[in-house]
């Protein structure tokens, strides 16, 4: 999934523009991880692209809240304490 160490037919070269301070941080982190700059940027891009869409997450949370709106509120810590005390 990461950088293989050499260019392969499936790889493309791209030119990107980054602020100098960001590039310095990228290079610093790449050295810390013993990766090439390309490998670190590929890893970061894969991670970012794999993140869930924030709007979809918010919609899922809203659906769950609606689904459980009729459930009475409870104190989870009190339930855990009660269960723990019952086991003694």
Beta strands, then each sheet from edge to edge (+ up, - down):
end
